Amino acid sequence: MWLHVEVTSRCNAWCPSCPRNLNGYGLANFTPKDLDPSVLKSVIEQYNITSVQMCGNLGDPCAATNIDQHLDICTNISRLQIHTNGSLRKPDWWAALAHKFAHLEQFDVWFAIDGLEDTHSYYRQGTDWNRIIKNAKNFIQAGGSAVWQFIPFKHNEHQIMDCMSMSQDMGFKRFEFVKNARYKSKAYDYKTGKEIDIQPWHKDDSFNRIHDIKQTVETKNCMHLSIPSIFLSAEGVVSPCCYMPNLPLSNVDIAAEFSNNNYRNICIKNCG
C-alpha cells in the first residue's frame, strides 16, 4: 500500500489554484505546520507501508523545516516519490538526496516546471526558474531519477515542445502533464493583489502530433482512484484520500470500499 503524506503545509510558491492561498494573494485560513516525524514513522510501521509519496494538498515537501528527518525515516522503504516546485534547498542538498536513496527499488522526484524562464513563474508565483533548473541538474547528474511535470496554460502552451526537448537534454526520465488541471475564474499577483490573466490552454489541432496529448491532460489522474493508498496530513490525521483529509481512516473500511467500488465513487465525488 502507498502512503501519500503531506510532511508540511508550508510553501514558498503562490500558485493561484492552490487551496493554501486566496487565488494567489494572501494565505487561506489555516496555520502552516510541519508533520511530526514520529507520526510518519508510526504510520509506516502500523500499516506496513512500503511505498511513500510526499506531496499533499497545501505544502511543498522541501519547505518542511524537518524534511531531513522525514527522509531519514523513509530510507528503509522500497519506493519513494517526491513532488516539489524544486526552487527550495541548495544544489548540493539535491545531489546528496540522489545519493541517499540510490539503493531504493524506485525513487523519483517530480519537478513542477510550467514553461521556460519567461513563463514558468506566471503561475508558479514566488519560485525561481533558474534555481529550479540548477537544482534539477544537480539531482540528475548525481544519479537521481527526475520527472518534468508540466501544467499547460494559454500563456505557456507554445513552449510545450521546447520544454519536452529541454527535459530530454537535461536527462529527465519522463515528461508528464498534470491531468484534470484546475483553473480558477480569478487569479491575483501574489505581491500586489492585482488581477492576472491565467487561462486554460487552447488544445488546438496543432498539438495532435504529440501522442494523445489532449487525452493525457484531460483525463483524471489520482493515485487514490487507481491504487490502494491512504493519506497522512500535516496535522497528523490518517484518512482514505487527500481530498478528504479530515475524515479519519478509522471511519472507513478501506478493503470493503475497494472491493465494491464505493471508495472510487467517494473519491470521484469529492475530487470534483
N, C-alpha and C positions, 0 to 999 in steps of 0.2 A: 504493500500500500504506500502511496505517496503522501507526504505531509507538505501542504502548502503553508508556509509560515511567513508572517509579517513580523520581521525582527524589530521594526521600528515604524512609527508613524511620522517620522521626521523626513524632510526632503528639502533639497536646495532649489528645486525647479518649481515653476508656477504654470503648469500646463492648464489651459482654460477648461478642459473637460474633466479634470481630476476633481473628485469629491472633497479633497482636502482644502480646496480654496473656493472662493466665490467667483467662478468663471474667470479665474486668473488674477483677480485683485482682492487681496485680503483673505485671511485664514478663516476657514469654516469654524463652527462652534465645537471645538474639541481641543484637548491639551496634548501636544505631541509627547510621545512616550516610547521608551525602548523596552523591548521584551526582556524579562529576567532570564538569563541563560539557563538557570536551574530548571525553569519551566520547560524550555525546549528539551533539555536532557531527559526530564521526567516523561514527557510526551513520547519521545522517540523510544524510550525503554518500555513504557506502558503499552504502546500499540505496535511494538516490534517493527518500527519504521526502518526501511532500508533505502528509501529514496526521498530526497528533500528538494523542494523548490522554494527559493527565497524570492518573494515578490510582494504580494499584499495589495491592499486597497488604497492606502494613503501615503506610504513612505517608500523611500529608496533604501535597500539593504545597506548600502555603503554609507548612508547617513547616520547609521546607528553608532552611538558612542562606544558600544561594546561589541561591535561587529566581529572583532578578532576572537572574542570569547565564544561567540556563536559558531564561528568557523572551526575552532578547535573541537567543539562538540561533534561536528559533522565529519571528522577525519576517519571514523570507523564505519560509515555507511557505504553503500555501493554506488549510489548516483546522487549527484548534486547539480542543481541548475540555479543560476543567479540572474535575475532581471534587474537592470540598472540603467540609468541615463549615462553612466560612465564618466561623469565630469568631476567626481569626488575621488579623494585619495591621490597619492603621488605615483608616478610611473613605476618606481621601484616596488611599491606595495603590490601593484598589479603583476609584476614579474614574479614576486615571491608567492603570490596567490596561485599562479600557474604551477610552480614547483610544489607547493604544499599539497595539491590534490592530483598530482600526476599519477598517483597509484590507483586512483578510483577507476572502476569499470566504466563510468561515464561522468564527465564533468564539463559543463558548458556555461559560458557567460553570454547572456543576451544583451547587447548594447543597443539602446534605443537611439537611433540616428535618423532623424526625419529630414534628410536632404543634405546639401553641401553647406559650406560655411555661410553663404548668404541667405539661406532659407531655414536651416535647421532650428535656430532658436526663436523663430517667429511663433512656433507653437511651444517648443521646449524652452520656455522663458526662464532666464536665470542660469542657463547652462552655457558652457564654453566649448564650442565645436572643436577648436584646435587641441584643447586639453583632452577631450574625449578621444580624438584620433591618436594622440600620443599615448594615452593610457592603453588603448586597444592594441596599438603596435607593440608596446612592451609586453603585454599579456600574450599576444600571439607569438612573438619572437622567442618568448620563454617556454614555448611549447603548449600554450593554452588553446583550447578549442572555443572559438568565438562565433556568435551568430549576429548578423546585422539585422536588427528589427526596424521596420520602416512603416510609418503611417502615411498613406497617400492623401494629400490635400490638394486643393486647387493651386496653392502657391508653390508646391514642390513637385507636382506630377511631371513636369517637364524634365526633372532630374532623375527619374527612376532608372533609366538605362545607365546614366553616368554613375549613380550610386552602386548599381549592380556591378559595373566594371571595376569600380574602386574597391569594392568588397573583395573581389577576386584577386586583385593586385596585392591587397594587404594580407591575404591569406585567411580570410574569414571562411569558416566551414560552410555556412549557408547564408542565404539572404531570405528573410521571412517578412511577409506583410502581416500587419495586425488585422485580424479578421473581425468583422462586425464593429468597426471603429465607431465611436460615438461622437456626435457633433452637437454643440450647444448653440442655441439661437443667438446668444450673446457671448462675446469674449472681450476681455479687457487687458490693457497693458499692465503688467504687474507692478510697475513703478509709479505710473501716473494715473491709472484708472481710466485712461482714455480708451474708448471702444476701438477694437481692431477687427479686421475683416478676415475671419477664418471660415472657409467654406469647403465642403466635400469636393473630392476630385471629380473630373468630368466623366471619366471612364469612356472616353470616345473610342471610335473604331480603330484608331491608330495603335492602340495597345493590344489588339488581338494577336499581334505577332509574338507577344510574350505568353508563354504557355499557361493557359487557363488563369490569367492574372485576375480578371474580374471576378470569376467564381471564387478564387482563393481569398480575395479581400472581403467578399460579401458573405461568406459562409461563417456561421458562428463557430468559434474555437474556444472551448472552455475545458480545462482539464477535469473539472468536477462532473462534466457531462460525459466524458469519454473513458475515464479510468477510475478505479476505486481510490478515493483520496479524501482527506479531511483537512480542515483549515485551522490554523492557530493564529489568533490575532495578537497584536502588540499588547493588548490588555491581558493576555494570558487565557482567553476563552477558546476552548476547542469546540468547533462547530462543523457541520457537514459541508459547508460551502462558503466561499469568500463573499458571496452576495447575501449571506445570512449570518454575519459574524456574531450576532447576539443571540443566536439560537443554540443553546448548549447541546453538545453531541449526545448527552445522556437522555435527551428528549426524543432522539431519533434512532430507530433500529436500522442502521446502515445496510446490513445484509439483506433484510427484508425489503427495504426500499429499492435496492438494486435489482433484486430478483423479480419484482413486479413492475418495474419501470416507473414507480411513483417518484423515486428520487430524481430521475431525469426530468419528469414533469414539474416538480417543485423548482428545480434549478431554472428551467426554461421560463417559468412564470416570473421568477424573481430577477432573472437576468435581463428581462425586457425583450 
